[in-house]
Amino acid sequence: MFTDHKNKSFKWCLLVSFLLVNIVMHAQERKVTGKITSSEDLLGLPGANVYIKNSSVGASADMDGNYTVIVGEKNAVLVFNFVGFQTVEIPVGTKSVINVSLKPDTKALDEVIVVGYGTRKKSDITGSVSSVTAKELTAFPLLNAEQALQGRAAGVSVMTNNGGEPGAPVKIRVRGGTSINASGDALIVVDGFAGASMPAPQDIASIEVLKDASATAIYGSRGSNGVIMVTTKKGKPGKPVIEFSNSTSVQSVNNKLHLLNADQFAAYRKSFTTHTQGPANTDWQDVIYRDGMISNSQLSFSGGAENVRYYVSGTYFNQNGVVINSGIDKYTIVGNLEADLTPKFKVGLNTFTSKQNKEGIVSQTSAGGTGAAGVIASAYRFMPDKGIYNADGTYTTTAPIGDDIDNPYATAMENILETISVTSRNNFFAQYQITKDLDFKTTLGLTDSNSQTGRFIPSTLIAGKNIKGEASVNNTRFSSFLTENYLTFKREIIDRGILTVLGGYSYQKNKNENSYAASRGFLTNTNSYRNLGAGTVFLKPDSGLSETELISAFGRLNFDYADKYLLTFTARRDGSSSFSKNYKYGTFPSGAIGWNISKENFLKDNKTISNLKLRASYGATGNPSIGAYSTLSRFSEIYYVSGDVITNAVQLTSLDNPNLKWETSYQQDYGIDLGLFDNRISITADYYKTITKDLLFNRPLPGISGIASQLQNVGELENKGWELGINSRNFIGADFTWSTNFNISSNKNKVLKLADNKDLLINSAPGHFLATESQILRVGQPVGSFFGFIYDGVIQQGETVLPGNFETAAGGEKFRDYNGDGKLDSQDKTIIGNPNPDFIFGFNNDFTYKNLDLNIFFQGSQGGQILNYTLMELASGNNNATTEVLDAWTPTNTDTNVPANAARTKRITSRFVYDGSYIRLKNVSIGYSLDEKIVSKMGLSKVRFYISAQNLWTITDYPGTDPETNYLNDTNSRSNTNLGLDYGGYPNVRTFTAGFNIKF
Amino acid sequence: MKKYIAFLCFGTMAFFSCSDLEEKPVGIIRPENFFNNTDDLQAAVNGAFANIGHNNYWGREFTIALMLRDDMSDIGDRTTQAARIDVNDMSMNDTNALVANFWPQSYVIITAANQAIEGAKKTPGDPAKVNAIVAQAYFARAFAYYHLVRLFGDIPYVDFVVNDVNQVNSLGKTKEADVYPKIIADLEFAKQWLDDKPKVKAVPGKGTAAGYLASVYLTLGNFQKAYDEAKFVITNEAKFGLGLDADFQDLFNATKTASLKEPLFTIDFNNLTSGNYGQDYTAFFTGSLKDDSYSYGQGFSVAVPSLKVFNTWDQRDYRRAVSFDTIIRKKTGPGGSLQVYPSSDNEKAPRPHIAKYFRFPGKAGANGRTSQHNYITMRFAEVLLTAAEALNEINPGTTEADGYVNRVRARARNKAGKLVSFPANVTPGLSQADFRKMVIDERRLELAFEYVRWYDIKRLKIGPEVFGPNGLEPHANFDPNRDYLWPLPGTELAINPNLKPNNPGY
């Protein structure tokens, strides 16, 4: 039984694709000349192509559109083509001069959308796809193109997971989180390379977000979180275009907390305990914040010659963060090359290289106990009556109040936390038109990403003091090999009925390697982490390797009848090495129909409705977040000391899990596309409902199994919602134009089933809060729901206090007897908030007046709640507090919600849950383009200057620093449940930018 | 013109790959092909011991609960975690966070032991050598179950390897009375096969197994066997490398424990950690807030002596000086030099503090975390007192029993090298009841804050007395029908209803 499966036909062998094309020509050569013109203006078309059909012989038209080509056989046929024009074929016969006039290709004017393994005309799309343009991506300087998607596409929510931290990872959710413990990140596909990292925003031509199952099922087991298709810029035939852009930004923290000053702090402390006021009056936020700076440049060359097109670009991004000692710089080089070896045979290469160097500070720490507080959290907590240094020159610490932590200045300046990442990606493709109807494409890509994180905690800090400094170096390396091979067949099989069939297979192998070394006990702090051997105590080193393979077959069938009736079927079968023994393969089908009503006779000539399409789709997609080897039982090496010596020890850490499979999301989508007034207004609306089954869920096991939890397929989750996008060209004049894009989307998330349908409590509070639960997973409720007591205000004098209420004296906190049993106990904890917004939206306006352009972009979120651990900590007594405590309850100030000053346990209660709704002026920019006449005199083709501001203005009631907040949601198991939390995150920033673009 | 031949040949992707999607992990140990020699077996056995030296067990969660539960230690700073206060105040419920941590950890230890015991069957080598190693796993399993059964009574008993969760997710409880014979059987196996004198005290030896058997029998009230086992240890004292160490203080000095004779078994920490392994907090929990005496910083005043314990302890007793700190030092002198203050200057817990762990933790991290302590789970003095107590029950009034107590007291008279007259030898000829009272109290003082007292209170059923109004730590709500047993974690009962009902009162 054990060896059985090896003999089965499970072996998938990827066969060699080997194409040989032999073209043999016998020639009796003569010259044919002529002129290629445009039928519209009858002007010559420089760069237009002419070639002999079924051969590699051809030529390009010169500056005036004239061409010369040598023709051999009498029955040769000349093919004339040019981008944007219809192709024309003319038999040569005996002619020696052939003039041809090409008609503009109206089809090509129809927007083309990149979908998996191909493109589709927008009018033929049956799935739900949002497009984001290059202009939107580069509206303001950003390190990550992911971030530029915020507010741009309906149903796509984007947030960094650490405020304005330079280089903070960005979290994208397409149509809500479809998982609880598995990754919710969308699959990123760059120029066909699945699982790639994002290029710089300036190098991106367009981004398409594939949202419904019809669109994503072609990516099968990786499709359920949506797919982000990125197309980088390519060269166009014609003379070289050189573009240079540069911008400089100044940043400042966009909000600070109102904290007590030294005198207020001393008075506050003295109101409930003894306190000796310190000698200083320090505003720690002022100490650690500074003006940040971004400098962002790009230089690109693009163009094309006869059969070759190229795009080469270099970008440089440098940022000094708004918190001292934090910053990043990043270099990116992109090269895209395409060559037509013959008119039928095209090869190309996309290359991407980036190097990023991030100097970090410690923030969002998972615990803030002794010596462990992050820079931001400690700037809020640290007492204002102390200075940076003691009299003897050492750094001040919080001792003797509360947990002893370093002051924020020391934490920021003394800790070293550097990450250097280098990524390279090379993706080669070859495309061959086998017959008129059949096209073959093969790609071969390699990506390699190395990252080194160096960390040093010097002896000047509490955490390093007794151990005389601790240094560590962590290296990770990710490499991926991918080949995709597919055939596309397209033919008009019946009159006006076009069949497109795609079929292919792919193989991907990923490899993760890591190594870690650390030591302690240094004589000096000057070595940083660069000399681990100089330590005296060597910590447990670590290294590891994991490999995964993904083998897939995929196919898609489109049938379009008269451009009216559209049909799409998609399926992918994925086999993954990390799937369990009994479920190595999964199949993910989807289907969609579309009806272009506006093409029907009764609407064809309608003046108002220029486009009307109905769409419906249903399909299954997967989430394969099963780590390599995680379905195998294993012994792990654990740390053990015997006789004071570290000794080998192993322990069972996982059980065999032979039946674990991927998560499957079943999504239905109903959409309508409406174009009005010659498509001056276009509206897209979608309703969807996704049910995710077989959730990959870390099910808690009975303690007596010796294993805490096991990944199992339990539970169901529902996401449903609607999206609306409106693009309107409000005003199109010669001098003045105004266009508006508006999108809004709502997603409701609900747990349908859990393991045994039992509540599951989650604790996300910082470790030193000593909380045991802060969120709950409960059937019928959204993921991430906050869980705790309901705060009912302050106990007033003479008031009877509920038995079990933690405080009994007047001025104390009062909690609600939720279950009404006459006492307060853990049974009274309930859901006290929902972090999921009711809707999110973006509202963009572009104006041009002559050479001036203006962009105003609002973005917002409504109805999501935030549990603020920062404010909870600041209200707990043993640290600085917000000015809220000035309104604390006293026998003479009773009309207040702020309890009497005291040191309190940090308890998860509704007192610290706030409305996180906001509307934000994300961007406003004004640009001026120099007059073309002046520009051309300078030998340039375009010059534009602009100034802009980001996050200039925000409307919110949120009392924390910023409603765009996240806390520790960087790992798969936390990213879906840790929503709407705020603790010691890097502050968000307001940015002013000035820049220019020059095109040669 | 010559015919012209264009021959284009292009091949794409001369690439061939076969995969059956089988995972072939490198750098990962699979249990099925692990046990190839006795070193492998020892590593599996060590998995059990490593999990004893874990934050969720001896490092923090288990020991703080045991320490607080008795009448010797109380909560110092009442803003500490509620679960700790509940254990101390007899107000536990089934969501207690300490139990939630150490209950599963106990079974992690047991699972590791079961893995090793199963693995021993596959381990090639001299059977005697294999048995000598696997005997350590039998000891570890007995150690974990002995603690569990005393705290919880009836418990699920797992002595097999779990390959599939379904093997345990409906397993019911085994009666307390049926658990003890299994513990005894494990300890008997351990006693038969363990080395006489292991190289380090972190490895159990024959004497360790016998010492624990004595303790088990004492708990069961089988005094003859308790005496026999204790006597066996005492008789073979030299052979087993055991004995009393000269200076009582050295037992609690991390830099000296490695060379002591007295421990039967130690849980070793060496100031380094890996995640929760090697984490210990006992010094941190028992040290005084605001005390800058030591380079590792102030303690946290979580567990402090019950005031009456301090007040009633004879001031002449050297063990009192070792057990308590009554002063703190603050950096308030000129140039930040240390000045002595009474411990009442710690406003959160203005009282004496436990000194056994905070005073000499060796190299320690911030606040005395991650110390170098080798915590002694049982020491020779306890074996002597067990022998004395058991013998008094079988045959009262023997000089032999007096002698065992006198050895303990004689050592206590060595006040850091200076011989003093307190505590005096036992008055010969005590009645059985007086001797019993005397020896129980001797255990209380000698083994103060060493995780023995709660079990003594429970086995002797003296809760109403010691937590009564005249007890050392009055708790008016102490309920003998409830509080001798602790609640099983509610989450476990929810997953596995066969574990219901919980212990009475929870």
Interface residues (C-beta under 8 A of the other chain):
Chain A: K6 F10 K11 W12 C13 L14 L15 V16 S17 F18 L19 L20 V21 N22 I23 V24 M25 H26 A27 Q28 E29 S56 T273 T274 L341 T342 F345 V347 T370 G371 N390 D392 A399 P400 D404 A430 T442 L444 I462 A463 K465 N466 I467 T483 N485 Y507 V537 L539 K540 S543 G544 L545 S546 E547 E549 I551 G575 S576 S577 S578 F579 K584 A628 Y629 L632 S633 R634 F635 S636 E637 I638 Y639 Y640 V641 S642 G643 D644 V645 I646 T647 N648 A649 V650 Q651 L652 L655 D656 P700 L701 P702 G703 I704 S705 G706 I707 A708 Q710 D756 K758 L770 T772 S826 A903 R904 T905
Chain B: M1 K3 Y4 I5 A6 F7 L8 C9 F10 G11 T12 M13 A14 F15 F16 S17 C18 S19 D20 L21 E22 E23 P25 V26 G27 I28 I29 R30 P31 E32 F34 D39 Q42 A43 A44 N46 G47 F49 A50 N51 G53 T79 T80 Q81 A82 A83 N93 T95 A97 A100 W103 P104 Y107 V108 I110 T111 A112 N114 Q115 P156 V158 V162 N163 D164 V165 V168 N169 L171 K199 V200 K201 A202 V203 A258 D268 F269 N270 L272 T273 S274 G275 Y277 G278 L289 K290 D292 S295 Y296 G297 Q298 G335 G336 E347 K363 A364 G365 A366 N367 R369 Q372 N374 P489 T491 E492 A494 I495 N496
